[in-house]
Amino acid sequence: MSVNGPTPTSSLIGSDDGQADGKETHCPRCRSQFTTYFRRHHCRNCGGLVCDDCSRNRTRIPRDLSLGIVRVCDDCFKTIGDHNAAGAEEDLVFSQQLIERLRAELAQKHTQIEAFKKVLLELEAEASKDSSQLDEYAQDPHNDDFSFGVLQDKVQKSWSSMTKSLEAQGSRKLQLEEQQRAAMEQQKDLAKKEEELMAKRQELDAQLAEVSRLEARRDELSRKEAELQRAAANERQTVRELEMSRKAQQEMEAERMSLQQWRARPRGSSEPVAFTISTGREELRRNRLEGCKRACIIS
């Protein structure tokens, strides 16, 4: 049910061409002043100039539902809501009438379905040679729903349907056979492609094995490189220790020679004896100096 909204008035939109809207500085409804941020809007139902505060609501316009949910002014929103409420009441009455009609038609269809059931029972009795279910039908032979003409027509339709079904099954069989042949051809093509993929897979497996072997060789070389670096570091440490030991021996030899010279001087001589002390381990040097001093004191 369509609802026509209120027509625009000159007091709301200014003029038909809309030029006067651009000259309006205040909202015609709430008299709020338009600014850069407080902008002008138009109601999509009546076309009136409004501000955002006077057009907060969004709804569908009954005369053009294709627009979807659009901006409307507060007056149009109330008018459309009232019309929708009235239409809903009318739709409710119409729905109740429709429900009653549907109920009557359903009752009629139910009666027809019962007749079809009896026809099916007749066909089943003929096919199964069992008339036990027909005894119930014999209890009410004068019912119009189970008349001979109705039963005869239903049986003829059933046989016709069965014949058409058999013909359709024959056609379907031919189609399935054709599809089977196409599927077999496709299977052959897929088997050939599978063989090609298997060959490529074997080739890739061989390449992957070679890559794994090279990676293992690389890891082994890396381990050997690390071992050689550690061995070189140990050798450098050994060389440093040997150098320090050699220096210590040279210092000890020099100290020993100096001590011999000091002991070989004439007793009571006041001439000083020169000592040569080279750099070495500080602790060893102090120990040797202390020993030389004790020797000098004793002698």
Residue, then its C-alpha position, 0 to 999 in steps of 0.5 A: m500500500s503506497v503512502n504519499g508524503p506531504t508536498p513541499t511548500s515554499s516556506l520550507i524549500g524556498s523555490d522550485d529550482g533550489q537556489a533559494d536554499g543556498k541563501e538560507t542562513h537558518c533552519p526553517r524549522c528550528r531556526s538554528q544557524f547554518t555553518t561550515y560544520f552545521r550543514r544544510h540537508h533536504c528531506r528525501n520525502c518532502g524535499g524541505l530544507v532542514c538541519d541535521d538536528c531536524s532530520r535525525n531519522r532514517t526510513r524507507i519512503p513508501r512511494d519509492l522503496s528502491l531508494g532504501i533507508v534515507r534521511v527524512c525530516d521529523d514531520c515526515f517520519k511521524t507521518i510515514g510512521d502513522h501511515n505504516a501503522a494504519g497499513a499494518e492494521e489493514d494488512l492484519v485484517f487481510s492476512q486473517q481473511l487470507i488465513e481463513r481462505l487458506r484453511a478452507e483450501l487446505a481442508q479441500k486439498h486434504t480431502q483430495i489427498e485422501a482420495f489419492k491415498k485410496v487410489l494408491l491403495e488400489l494400485e498397491a492391492e493390484a500389484s501385491k495381490d493383497s486386498s486386506q486394505l481394500d476392506e476399509y474402502a468397502q465400508d464406505p462405497h457411496n462416498d463421492d471421493f471414492s467413486f469408480g470414475v475418480l478411481q479409474d482416472k487416477v489409475q490411468k494417470s498412474w499407469s501413464s506416469m509409470t510408462k513415462s517414467l520407464e521411458a525416461q529411465g531408458s533415456r537416462k540409461l543412454q545418457l549414463e552410458e555415454q557419460q561412462r564412455a566419456a569418463m573412461e576416456q578421461q580416466k585414460d588421460l588422467a592415468k597418462k598424466e599420472e605416469e608423467l607426474m610420477a616420472k617428474r616426482q622421481e626426478l625431483d626425489a633424485q634432485l632432492a637426494e642430491v641436495s640433501r647429500l650436498e647439504a650433509r657434505r656442507d655440514e661436514l665441511s663446516r664441522k671440520e672448519a670449526e675443528l681446524q679453527r679450534a686446533a689453530a687457536n690451541e696451537r696459538q695458545t701453545v706457542r704463546e705458552l712456549e714463548m713465555s716458557r722460553k723467556a722465563q728460562q732466559e731470565m733464569e739463565a741470566e739471573r744464574m749467570s749474574l749470581q755466579q759473577w757475584r759469588a766469584r768476586p773477591r770476598g770483602s770487595s765493595e764493587p757492585v755487581a750488575f744484575t740483568i732482570s728481564t721481563g717475565r712472570e711477575e710472581l716468578r721474578r719476585n721469588r727469584l729476587e727474594g732468593c738472590k737477596r737471601a743468598c747475598i745476606i748468607s754469604 
